[in-house]
Amino acid sequence: MSSIRRQLLLWLLSGLALAVVAAGARIYSQTLAEANELFDYHLRQMAASLPNDSFGPLPPSSAIETEDGLVVQIWDRNGLELYFSRPASKLPQRAELGFSTVATAHGSWRVYSALERNNVVQVAQPMSVRRDLAAGMALRALLPLLALLPVLGVLIWLTIGRGLQPLERMAQALDRRTPDSLAPLSQEGLPSEIRPLVHAVNELLARLSRALESQKAFVADAAHELRTPLTAVQLQIQLAERAKTEGERDAAFAKLKHGQSRAAHLVQQLLTLARQEPGVSPPPHSTVELAEAVRLVISELAPLAANRNIALGLSHEAQARISGDFDALRVMLGNVIDNAIRYTPAGGAVDVAVRLQERTAVVEIADTGPGIPQEDRARVFDRFYRRVATHVAGSGLGLAIVKNIADRHHASIGLANRDPGPGLRVTIAFPLA
């Protein structure tokens, strides 16, 4: 399992180690540059201190004392070698006046040659001496830092643990909660870096609280609404059992069938509403041809309209594409048009139109029914709300389903009087895809 503390410790120690390596490289580079200047000066002074008068060849045993790996060569003006402190060093036998760096089989050498009166003097030193000196100084400078890394690791581990304590307290506070405890977490004393997380958790708890309250209200309302048709069904069953004549029995069974149909319709509406609740994950949206969905709904409801002697048709059809769930749109349009058919008296008409207005696609359903009074329009989208004066059977859920689906599609719903009246005009405006 991934650990924030381990990751931070690893990254911080890795950064410190890289910083130490970079510091070591810098120290080595600077020390080597200073050593080169110092040893070059030393070579020049060494060459100046050697004999510059004519003298005969000297054996190596008579060598001039040298230090720091120095090799000395002396020639007279005629090129005769007078002295060579280390014949095995394989240095070049021709002097190039001034400083130069010479590569040999045993590594590179720093060479200084000068003309001193009658003699040519060459002093050489292995570059490894300088590099070893620079590396030693850099290592001695870095040793205290390297020794501090374990101490810093412990301090970092403890510091990170202290910094993560607010998260641990928040986790413990959530762990102690009961399933129905959705009160917001306290943000008192929390670091500013953790406050956004706590705020997001509190927002989630608030949404869960609202969803649970909505579900409780939904279950309570559903239980209340189902009680009436189920009670009616039970009563009709008792009447059918007590019927003494065939006519009484037929009448009781007819009412029983009507009650069963009403209960089945209510259950179906409840299931549809539950699927369209805001807390339920919707299917992914796709591009929908709005006129195609309208035509499908009209074809499905045409038999109902014909049975009630109501003219149902599509008066205007614009090509409009929106982003949405085709099945949900079909349910929404079906509920609106079904309501229009049921509330329109026989011989009336329901006109449906699909129009384009600026950047929106508008579905308009106009009927010749009684309409909805202005004072009731704000409540008709509430669950189980039914106008007192209505004579049409229903569950009071149709427009609540319409509102939920419209909200999911970022659509707006408008209710107005049909012009010319009487009747109701419902407009649903969708943003274009």
N, C-alpha and C positions, 0 to 999 in steps of 0.2 A: 504494500500500500504506500502511495506517495505521501511524503511528509514535508510540510512547508519548512519546518525547522531544519531538517536534514538538507533540503535543497538550498536554503539560505546559507547554512553553514558551509556547504560545499562550494557555492558560488563565491561567498566572501573570502574563504580561505584560498580558493583558486585565484581570485583577483589579487589577494595579498601576495601569494607566491609569485604570480606574474610580475607584480610590482617589484618584489625583491630581486627577481631575475633581471628585470630591466635596469634596476638600480645597480646591480652587480656588473652588468654589461657596460653601463655608463662609467662606473668607477674604474673598471678595467681599461676602458678606452682612454679616459683622462690620465690614469696612472701611466699607461704605456706611452702616451704622448709626452708626459713630463719626464719619464725615464729616458726616452729617446733624446730629448733636449739635454738632459743632464749627462748622459753617457757620451753624446756627441761632443759636448764641451770637454769631457774627460779625455776622449780620444785626441782632441786637438791639443790639450795641455800635455798629454803623454808624448805626442810627437814632438812638441816643442822642447821637451826636457831631454830628449835623446841626444847623443853626441853628434855634432855637425861638422867636426874637423875630419880630415883624412886619417884613416887608420886601416890597418890590415884586417883580413878576415878573422873573425872570432869563432871558436867552436861553440856549439849550443851549451856546453857546460859552463861557459863564461857568460851565460845569458843574463840579460838585464832583468831584474826582478819585476814581474808583472802580476796583476791581480784581476779578478773579475773575468777570467778566461781570455785575457788579451793576448794577441799574437803580434809580434814585432818583426818587421823586415826592414833591412837597410841596404841600399845600393849606392855605389859611387856614381859619379856623373857618366862614367863609361858603361854603366849597366852591370858592373861586377857586383855580385851579391857579397855583401860584407857580413851580414848577420841574418839569421832566420831562426826565431825562437822555437818553432814547432814545424819542422819540415814535413811531418805527416798530415798537416792540416789541409793540404791540397789547395792553398790559396793561389790566385793568379800571380805570375811572376813579372807582370808588367803593372806598374803603378799608374792609376788614373787620378790625377791631382784633384783634391777636394773629396767630398763625401760621395759614396756609392754603396749600393747594396748588391752583394754578389751571392748567387745561388751555387751551392756545392752539393756533393753527394751526401754530406753530413748536415745539411740544412743551410739556411741563408746566414750571411755574415754582413755586419756593418763595417765598412772599410773607410779609413781616412788616410790620404796620401798628401805629403807636402815636400817641397824642395827646400831643404835647410842647408844653405851655403853650398858645401861640396858634396853633400849626400842627399839621396832621396829616401825619405822615411815613410813607411806604411805601417799603420797600426789598425788591427782588425779585432772585432769582438763578435761572438755568436749572438744572433738575434734571440735565441732561446733564453739567454740570460735575462734579457730585458722582459721577455714575455713571462718568464717565471716570477720575476720580481713583481710585475704588474698583477699577475694572477694571485700571488700571495697576499699582496696588499688588499686587493678586492675581497678575497676570501676572509681575511681578518676583519674587514669592515662589515661583511655580511653575517658573520657568525652570530653576533648579538641579535640581529633581526631573525635569523633562522631559529635561534633558541626561543624567541618570543612567540613564534607561530603557535605552538601548543597552548601557551597561556592565552593568546588571543582567541584560539578556538574555544576554550572553556568559557571565556568571557562572552563571546558571541552566542554560544549555546544558551547560557543563562539569560542573556539579554533578550534573545528571541523568545525564549520561554516566558519571560515576564511580559513581553509585548503581546503574546498570544493568549494571555490569561482572560482578557475580555471575551474572546471567542469561546473559550472553555466555559466561562460563566453563562454565556448565552445558550450554549448547547445544553448545559445542565438545567437551565430554566425551562427550555423547551421540553427536555426529557421528563421533568417533573409534572408537566401539565396533563390534565385529563382530556379526553377527546372533545368534550364540549367547552373547554376553556380556550376561547379565542380572543382574549383581551390582548391589546398591543404590548409589546415588550418595552421595558423602560430604556430610554437612551441616556439616562443620567450617568455621568462619569465615564462615558465611552469615548475612545479616541475618535478623531474626525475621520480616520480611514475606515472605521467599522460602522459609522453612522449610516452610510448609504445602504449597507447590507441589512442593518436592523430596520431601516425605513422600508426597504423592499419586502422584508418578512412581515412587517406590520401591515403593509398594503395587501399582501397575500392573505393574511389572517382576516382583514376586513372584507375582502372579496369572498372568502370562505364563509364568513359569518352571514353576509348578505345572501349567499347561495343557500345556506342551510335554512335561514329564515324563510326564503322563498319556497324551498322544498316543503318546509313544515306547513306554510300557508296553503301550498298547492295540495298537499295530502289532506289537510283538514277540509278544504273546499271540495275536493273530489269526493271525500267520504260523505260530506253533507249532501252534495248533488246526487250521488249514487243512491242515497237512502230513499229518495222519493220514488224513482222508477222501480227499484227493487221491492219497496213496500207495496207499490201498485201491482206488480207482478204477483206477489204473494197473495194479495187480496183477491185478484182475479182467479188465481188457482183455487182459493177457498170457495169463491162463488161458483166456479165450474163444478167443484165437487158437490156442492149443495143444490145444483140445478135439478129441478124436477121435470122440466120439459125440454124437448129438443131445442126450442127457440131460445130459452134462457141459457142453455149450454152453449149454443152457437154465439150468442151475444157475449158471453163471458170469455170464450176462446178468441173472439175477434179483439176484445179489449186486451186480452193477454198477449196476443200477437203484437198489438200496437205498443204495449209497454215493453215487450222484449226488444222490439225494433228501436225504441227510444233509448233503452239501456245500452244496446249494442252501439248505437250512434254516439252516445256519450262516452263510452269506453274508447271507441276509435278516436274521437276528438282528444280525449285525455292522452292517449298514446302519441298522437301527432304533436300535441303541445309539449309533451315531455321531451320528444326528440328535437324540438326547436328551442329548448331552453338555452339561455346564454352560457350556462356552465357545461353544455354538451359539446364535444368536439365536432365541428361540422365537416362534411366531406370537402375535398379541395374544389375550388371554383374553376370553372372553365368558361370559354366564350359561348354565350347563349344568344341565339336569334330570338328576340322577344316576340316577334309576330308569330313565329312557329309555335311557341309555348301557348300563346293566346288561341291560335287556331285549334290546337289539340284540346284545350279545355272546353272550347265552344262545341267541338264535335262530341265530347263526352257528356255535356249537359244538354245537348239538343233534344234528346228524348224527353227529359224532364220538362223543358220549355214547351215542347209540342203537346205533352200530356196536359199542361195547364193552359194551353191555347195562348201562349206568349211568343211574340216574334223576337227571336234571338239572332243577332247577326253582327258581323264585323263591318262597320261603316267606313273605316279608314285604316289603311295598313301601310305603315312606313317601315323601311328596313332599318332596324336598330339593333346593334349588338351590345350586350352588356356582359359583365363578368359575374357569374353566379352559379348556383346549384340548380340544375334544370328541374329536378324532382321537387325541391322545395318551392321553386317559383310556380310550378304547376299546382301545388297544394294551395298556395296563397291566392293565385288567380281563381282557382276553383271555388274557394270559400267566398270570395267577394261576389263572383258571378252567381253562385248558388244562392247567396242571400238575396241578391237582386231579383232572381227568378221567384223565390219563395214569398217575397214581400210585395211583388207586383200582382195586382188583380188580374183575373182572366181577361184576355183580350188586349192586354197591355204590351209593352215592348221593352226590351233590354238591348241597348246599343253599346257595342264595344269598339274602341278605336285605339290605334297605336300611332303616336305622333312623335316628331322630333322637335324639341325646343332648345335652341342653343346647344349646350353640351349635355343635355339630358334626354332620356327616352321616357315618354309619358304614356301610361295605359289609363284610358278613361272609360269608366263603366257608368252609364246613365240609364236609370229605369223610370218607369211611370208609376211607381208605388207611392205610399204615403210620405216617404222621406223620414228624416230624423230631426226632431226639434232641436233648436240651437242649444238648449240647456242640457240635452243628453249627449251631445257629440263628444264632450270631453271624457265621458265614462264608457262609451260603447266598446272601447278597446280593453276594458278591464275584464278579468276572468269572471265567468259566471254571471256577468251583468246582463239583465234582460229588462227591457222597458215594461212598465206595468201594464200599459194598454195594448201590448202586442198580442195578436191572436195566432201567431205562427209558432209551431212547436220547434224547439231547439235547445241547445245546451248552454248557450252563452259563451262558447269558447271560440267560435269561428273567427271573430275579429281580433281576439287576443292572439290567435295563431298567426293571423295576417300581420299584426304589429311586430311580433317576434321575428318573422322571416324578413319583413321589410327592414328592421334594424340591422339584421345580419348582412343585408345587401346595401346598407347605407342609403336606403330609399326613404322618401318622405311621402306621407299619406295625407290627402286633403279631402274634406267632406264639405259639400256645398249643395244648394238647391239646384235642381235641374232647370235650365232655362231654354225654352219656356217650360213652366211647371205644369202639373205637380210632379214630384219625383226627387230623386237623390242622384247626385253626380259624385262618384268617387274617383279621385285621380291619384295615381302612384307614379312618382318620378324617380327614375334610376339614373345614376351616372353612367355615361357611355364607357365602353371598354377601351 
